Every structure is written in C-alpha cells, then in structure tokens.
C-alpha cells in the first residue's frame, strides 16, 4: 500500500478528495493527514496574498481572543471531516492537528509511517511561494521523499 502524508489547512471538499484519491490510479493509498490551520503568525502574509490576488474584502482583520480560542476546535472538526471524506472514498486515513512546528512533525510522521510521498494541499500563498517559504518548498529539503504541491479547491 502506498502511504501519503497530506498537509492541509482547511477541510477537504469533494473535488479535493477526488483529486488526491486518484493520483495513483487504482493503487490503494493510505493517508496521514496533518491539519495545519492558518494561524495568527502569518496574518501579514495572508493579507499580502489577499491584496495580490485582488481579494480586498478578504484582507484579515485583527482577531479577538474569542476568534483565536475558537480556531482549535474548528481545526479538529475540519480534520475529522477530511478524514471521514477520505474513508468514505475508500481510502485508509488517520490524522492530527499540528501543534508547534509543522515541518518537525512532518519529518517525524514521514519517518514513523515510512511514507512514500508528501502532498501539500493549500490555497495559493503568493508571497510565501515567491520567497520559497511555503510548506512544500521547505519540506522538499527536509523529508527525504517526493513532495507534491497542489492547490485546494473552493466550494
């Protein structure tokens, strides 16, 4: 069985599930999901991305404490939804929410599961990608397996 570590930042939509479950034709794939919610630490980068993509209404506003506290349960629900969607599509799937450095966790999960590849499924992050600071670019130098970057769909 092929093992894929899948890094996501939002719940999978049906188009994402179809895309990632068909990457290897009919070969059975086991997924380990790492849910890395976009947090406060990258608020400036998200604002610059929104401006660069012409989404001025999406430019993040200053979050209150309630919003920060609410992000953890949302991340867990998004992860549960995504794991269930992959299982419903016939794949084995487990997952966890990333706490701390996502690349340290990614490296250890790849080693522990003897993963065959990493797939990073995110929205476009133009500033990070331009400076090669996005997860996929950084992971390519640290995990020792192929890293594929795909753009997530919006519903």
TIPA-192562 format. One line per 2 residues: their letters; for each residue x, y, z of N, C-alpha, C. Coordinates in nm, 3 decimals, decimal comma. Each point is the difference from the previous one (the first is absolute). Layout:
N
A> X/Y/Z/X/Y/Z/X/Y/Z; ...
//
This chain:
155
XX> 0,084/-0,119/0,000/-0,084/0,119/0,000/0,089/0,124/0,000; -0,040/0,098/-0,076/0,069/0,127/-0,014/-0,041/0,091/0,116
XX> 0,095/0,063/0,067/-0,031/0,087/0,113/0,032/0,145/-0,036; -0,100/0,085/0,015/0,013/0,142/-0,029/-0,026/0,080/0,125
XX> 0,091/0,091/0,033/-0,024/0,097/0,106/-0,058/0,122/-0,069; -0,119/0,039/0,043/-0,073/0,110/-0,064/-0,011/0,116/0,096
XX> 0,065/0,113/-0,034/-0,009/0,121/0,082/-0,112/0,087/-0,056; -0,093/0,039/0,088/-0,112/0,084/-0,042/-0,015/0,115/0,099
XX> -0,071/0,105/-0,044/-0,026/0,113/0,088/-0,148/0,032/0,013; -0,083/-0,075/-0,073/-0,144/0,017/0,008/-0,064/-0,134/-0,034
XX> -0,128/-0,018/0,030/-0,063/-0,129/-0,028/0,002/-0,033/-0,149; 0,013/-0,129/-0,029/-0,003/-0,044/-0,139/-0,141/0,013/-0,056
XX> -0,010/0,049/-0,121/-0,127/0,003/-0,072/-0,001/-0,120/-0,094; -0,117/-0,040/-0,052/-0,006/-0,119/-0,086/0,098/0,002/-0,117
XX> 0,022/0,115/-0,061/0,095/0,007/-0,112/0,142/-0,032/0,045; 0,037/0,043/0,122/0,132/-0,032/0,054/0,013/-0,149/0,026
XX> -0,104/-0,059/0,057/0,001/-0,144/0,028/0,016/-0,077/-0,130; -0,075/0,037/-0,102/0,012/-0,067/-0,131/0,141/0,013/-0,055
XX> 0,056/0,119/0,010/0,134/0,025/-0,053/0,105/-0,087/0,069; 0,003/0,004/0,131/0,109/-0,070/0,069/-0,019/-0,151/0,006
XX> -0,124/-0,047/-0,007/-0,020/-0,145/0,002/0,022/-0,064/-0,137; 0,014/0,081/-0,104/0,024/-0,055/-0,134/0,141/0,027/-0,051
XX> 0,087/0,052/0,084/0,137/0,030/-0,043/0,077/-0,126/-0,040; -0,035/-0,113/0,059/0,075/-0,123/-0,025/-0,087/-0,108/-0,063
XX> -0,088/0,043/-0,088/-0,091/-0,091/-0,072/-0,072/-0,093/0,098; 0,015/-0,129/-0,019/-0,073/-0,097/0,080/0,079/-0,052/0,119
XX> 0,123/0,046/0,019/0,080/-0,047/0,112/-0,060/0,050/0,132; -0,017/-0,090/0,098/-0,055/0,044/0,128/0,095/0,096/0,072
XX> -0,057/0,106/0,057/0,080/0,104/0,066/-0,050/0,017/0,142; 0,094/0,010/0,091/-0,029/0,030/0,139/0,045/0,144/0,025
XX> -0,088/0,080/0,062/0,031/0,141/0,024/0,021/0,028/0,148; 0,101/0,082/0,027/0,020/0,057/0,133/-0,015/0,149/-0,018
XX> -0,109/0,056/0,055/-0,027/0,142/-0,016/0,062/0,079/0,113; 0,061/0,112/-0,035/0,049/0,096/0,097/-0,074/0,130/-0,026
XX> -0,087/0,037/0,091/-0,080/0,122/-0,013/0,077/0,115/0,062; 0,045/0,092/-0,083/0,074/0,118/0,045/-0,084/0,123/-0,026
XX> -0,083/0,040/0,096/-0,083/0,119/-0,024/0,088/0,124/-0,014; -0,045/0,090/-0,086/0,073/0,126/-0,017/-0,022/0,082/0,125
XX> 0,105/0,029/0,071/-0,012/0,066/0,129/0,038/0,145/-0,004; 0,006/0,056/0,118/0,031/0,141/0,016/0,141/0,033/-0,046
XX> 0,091/-0,098/0,005/0,139/0,026/-0,033/0,020/0,042/-0,145; -0,093/-0,029/-0,087/0,017/0,036/-0,141/-0,105/0,099/-0,049
XX> -0,055/0,076/0,090/-0,105/0,096/-0,034/0,047/0,101/-0,107; 0,120/0,051/0,011/0,051/0,096/-0,098/0,013/-0,065/-0,138
XX> 0,052/-0,123/-0,005/0,015/-0,068/-0,129/-0,136/-0,025/-0,065; -0,100/-0,038/0,080/-0,134/-0,021/-0,056/-0,057/0,130/-0,053
XX> 0,023/0,110/0,070/-0,050/0,130/-0,046/0,065/0,037/-0,133; 0,130/-0,021/-0,012/0,070/0,031/-0,125/-0,049/-0,090/-0,114
XX> -0,023/-0,127/0,029/-0,055/-0,091/-0,102/-0,137/0,048/-0,046; -0,085/0,038/0,093/-0,134/0,046/-0,035/0,006/0,125/-0,087
XX> 0,089/0,092/0,033/0,015/0,122/-0,081/0,053/-0,036/-0,138; 0,101/-0,087/-0,007/0,060/-0,038/-0,128/-0,100/-0,072/-0,090
XX> -0,091/-0,076/0,060/-0,100/-0,074/-0,077/-0,127/0,080/-0,024; -0,002/0,126/0,046/-0,116/0,086/-0,022/-0,119/-0,032/0,089
XX> 0,024/-0,067/0,111/-0,108/-0,035/0,093/0,002/0,097/0,118; -0,026/0,125/-0,028/0,011/0,102/0,104/-0,098/-0,021/0,114
XX> -0,115/-0,058/-0,028/-0,096/-0,027/0,107/0,044/-0,109/0,093; 0,100/-0,079/-0,041/0,049/-0,110/0,082/0,121/0,037/0,084
XX> 0,050/0,122/-0,014/0,117/0,040/0,076/-0,032/-0,019/0,149; 0,082/-0,082/0,069/-0,031/-0,032/0,139/-0,005/0,124/0,089
XX> -0,093/-0,005/0,090/-0,011/0,106/0,099/0,057/-0,051/0,130; 0,028/0,087/0,091/0,056/-0,038/0,129/-0,095/-0,093/0,072
XX> 0,050/-0,116/0,041/-0,084/-0,100/0,066/-0,010/0,029/0,149; -0,117/-0,025/0,053/-0,019/0,010/0,144/0,038/-0,130/0,066
XX> 0,003/-0,001/0,133/0,037/-0,121/0,073/-0,098/-0,113/-0,027; -0,129/0,031/-0,015/-0,097/-0,107/-0,025/0,030/-0,071/-0,130
XX> 0,039/0,076/-0,102/0,031/-0,061/-0,130/0,122/-0,090/0,010; 0,101/0,043/0,074/0,120/-0,082/0,016/-0,033/-0,130/0,073
XX> -0,081/0,007/0,105/-0,036/-0,119/0,077/-0,088/-0,093/-0,081; -0,080/0,054/-0,090/-0,092/-0,081/-0,079/0,072/-0,077/-0,111
XX> 0,122/0,040/-0,035/0,068/-0,064/-0,113/0,037/-0,145/0,028; 0,032/-0,035/0,124/0,038/-0,138/0,031/-0,116/-0,097/-0,023
XX> -0,120/0,024/0,055/-0,110/-0,092/-0,029/-0,035/-0,005/-0,149; 0,011/0,112/-0,069/-0,028/0,001/-0,144/0,099/-0,088/-0,075
XX> 0,125/0,005/0,039/0,102/-0,083/-0,065/-0,029/-0,148/0,022; -0,041/-0,037/0,121/-0,032/-0,140/0,027/-0,121/-0,046/-0,080
XX> -0,101/0,085/-0,011/-0,118/-0,036/-0,079/0,036/-0,011/-0,148; 0,084/0,090/-0,049/0,043/-0,006/-0,140/0,078/-0,128/-0,026
XX> 0,084/-0,038/0,094/0,077/-0,124/-0,014/-0,093/-0,121/-0,001; -0,094/-0,005/0,093/-0,094/-0,113/0,006/-0,079/-0,011/-0,130
XX> -0,046/0,114/-0,052/-0,074/0,001/-0,126/0,087/-0,056/-0,112; 0,124/0,042/-0,008/0,090/-0,041/-0,108/0,034/-0,148/0,008
XX> 0,027/-0,049/0,120/0,030/-0,143/0,018/-0,122/-0,082/-0,042; -0,118/0,042/0,043/-0,123/-0,071/-0,036/-0,023/-0,001/-0,151
XX> 0,028/0,114/-0,065/-0,018/0,009/-0,145/0,092/-0,097/-0,074; 0,123/-0,011/0,045/0,094/-0,093/-0,064/-0,042/-0,145/0,024
XX> -0,045/-0,029/0,121/-0,047/-0,136/0,030/-0,123/-0,034/-0,083; -0,092/0,097/-0,014/-0,120/-0,023/-0,081/0,036/-0,026/-0,146
XX> 0,115/0,053/-0,043/0,046/-0,022/-0,138/0,075/-0,132/-0,014; 0,011/-0,076/0,111/0,063/-0,131/-0,007/0,146/-0,006/0,039
XX> 0,054/0,108/0,055/0,141/0,002/0,040/0,013/-0,016/0,150; 0,114/-0,052/0,042/0,034/0,000/0,142/0,046/0,141/0,033
XX> -0,043/0,053/0,115/0,040/0,136/0,036/0,000/0,017/0,151; 0,103/0,066/0,049/0,010/0,044/0,139/0,054/0,142/-0,005
XX> -0,004/0,070/0,112/0,053/0,136/-0,003/0,016/0,061/0,135; 0,063/0,116/-0,001/0,018/0,077/0,122/0,016/0,147/-0,034
XX> -0,037/0,084/0,097/0,018/0,144/-0,014/0,143/0,033/0,040; 0,064/0,083/-0,078/0,138/0,038/0,026/0,004/0,103/0,113
XX> 0,080/-0,031/0,097/0,029/0,095/0,108/0,151/0,015/0,004; 0,048/0,120/-0,009/0,143/0,020/-0,006/0,047/0,013/-0,144
XX> 0,125/-0,036/-0,023/0,061/0,015/-0,132/-0,052/-0,109/-0,095; -0,071/0,039/-0,106/-0,056/-0,101/-0,091/0,107/-0,083/-0,071
XX> 0,115/0,057/-0,028/0,101/-0,075/-0,074/0,069/-0,104/0,089; 0,016/0,029/0,129/0,054/-0,101/0,091/-0,095/-0,119/0,008
XX> -0,129/0,029/0,014/-0,100/-0,107/0,006/-0,003/-0,076/-0,132; 0,004/0,071/-0,111/-0,002/-0,065/-0,131/0,116/-0,097/-0,014
XX> 0,117/0,044/0,036/0,119/-0,086/-0,011/-0,016/-0,126/0,086; -0,049/0,016/0,123/-0,014/-0,117/0,086/-0,110/-0,094/-0,049
XX> -0,111/0,054/-0,052/-0,107/-0,085/-0,052/0,048/-0,076/-0,123; 0,075/0,064/-0,088/0,053/-0,068/-0,119/0,089/-0,117/0,043
XX> 0,084/0,022/0,101/0,089/-0,105/0,047/-0,078/-0,112/0,069; -0,095/0,035/0,088/-0,075/-0,100/0,076/-0,088/-0,086/-0,090
XX> -0,059/0,059/-0,102/-0,093/-0,074/-0,086/0,068/-0,059/-0,122; 0,128/0,030/-0,018/0,072/-0,042/-0,120/-0,076/0,046/-0,125
XX> -0,040/0,126/0,001/-0,082/0,058/-0,108/0,075/-0,001/-0,132; -0,078/-0,011/-0,106/0,056/0,000/-0,135/0,006/0,140/-0,060
XX> -0,086/0,089/0,048/-0,004/0,136/-0,053/-0,070/0,092/0,098; 0,016/0,129/-0,025/-0,072/0,105/0,071/-0,077/0,079/-0,104
XX> -0,127/0,027/0,028/-0,080/0,088/-0,085/-0,042/0,118/0,086; 0,032/0,119/-0,045/-0,041/0,123/0,067/-0,114/0,059/-0,080
XX> -0,117/0,010/0,064/-0,121/0,048/-0,067/-0,041/0,130/0,067; 0,026/0,113/-0,066/-0,027/0,131/0,060/-0,061/0,094/-0,103
XX> -0,048/0,111/0,051/-0,037/0,111/-0,087/0,129/0,065/-0,049; -0,006/0,076/-0,108/0,121/0,072/-0,044/0,046/0,101/0,106
XX> 0,128/-0,002/0,027/0,060/0,096/0,093/0,117/0,065/-0,075; -0,032/0,103/-0,077/0,096/0,057/-0,096/0,129/0,048/0,064
XX> -0,009/0,069/0,111/0,120/0,055/0,063/0,090/-0,113/0,049; -0,057/-0,096/0,069/0,079/-0,113/0,050/0,062/-0,079/-0,115
XX> -0,077/-0,022/-0,104/0,051/-0,077/-0,114/0,112/0,074/-0,071; -0,014/0,130/-0,015/0,103/0,079/-0,068/0,133/-0,011/0,073
XX> -0,003/0,002/0,132/0,122/-0,007/0,080/0,034/-0,143/0,042; -0,073/-0,099/-0,053/0,022/-0,142/0,031/-0,009/-0,027/0,150
XX> -0,098/0,065/0,064/-0,022/-0,020/0,144/-0,129/-0,078/0,024; -0,063/-0,048/-0,106/-0,121/-0,080/0,015/0,038/-0,140/0,049
XX> -0,098/-0,074/0,050/0,026/-0,132/0,058/0,067/-0,094/-0,098; -0,048/-0,003/-0,124/0,055/-0,094/-0,097/0,147/0,030/-0,028
XX> 0,034/0,124/-0,022/0,139/0,036/-0,028/0,091/-0,035/0,117; -0,046/0,030/0,120/0,081/-0,029/0,119/0,007/-0,151/0,026
XX> -0,109/-0,072/-0,024/-0,002/-0,143/0,027/0,092/-0,076/-0,095; 0,013/0,046/-0,123/0,083/-0,071/-0,098/0,144/-0,018/0,048
XX> 0,045/0,089/0,085/0,138/-0,006/0,049/0,012/-0,077/0,131; -0,113/-0,050/0,053/0,006/-0,057/0,134/-0,055/-0,141/0,015
XX> -0,082/-0,049/-0,092/-0,070/-0,125/0,028/0,057/-0,123/-0,071; 0,073/0,015/-0,106/0,062/-0,114/-0,065/-0,092/-0,083/-0,089
XX> -0,121/0,049/-0,027/-0,091/-0,066/-0,094/-0,053/0,107/-0,095; -0,056/-0,040/-0,113/-0,055/0,101/-0,092/-0,111/0,082/0,067
XX> -0,002/0,129/-0,034/-0,100/0,093/0,053/-0,073/0,061/-0,119; -0,132/-0,016/0,001/-0,084/0,054/-0,106/-0,086/0,110/0,058
XX> -0,006/0,113/-0,067/-0,085/0,109/0,045/-0,120/0,011/-0,093; -0,119/0,002/0,058/-0,124/0,016/-0,075/-0,080/0,114/0,061
XX> -0,080/0,066/-0,083/-0,084/0,107/0,051/-0,139/-0,054/0,032; -0,047/0,032/0,119/-0,130/-0,046/0,046/-0,112/0,070/-0,076
XX> -0,111/-0,069/-0,013/-0,118/0,056/-0,064/-0,083/0,077/0,103; -0,079/0,093/-0,049/-0,098/0,070/0,084/-0,137/-0,052/-0,037
X> -0,089/-0,007/0,099/-0,137/-0,041/-0,031/-0,076/0,116/-0,056
//
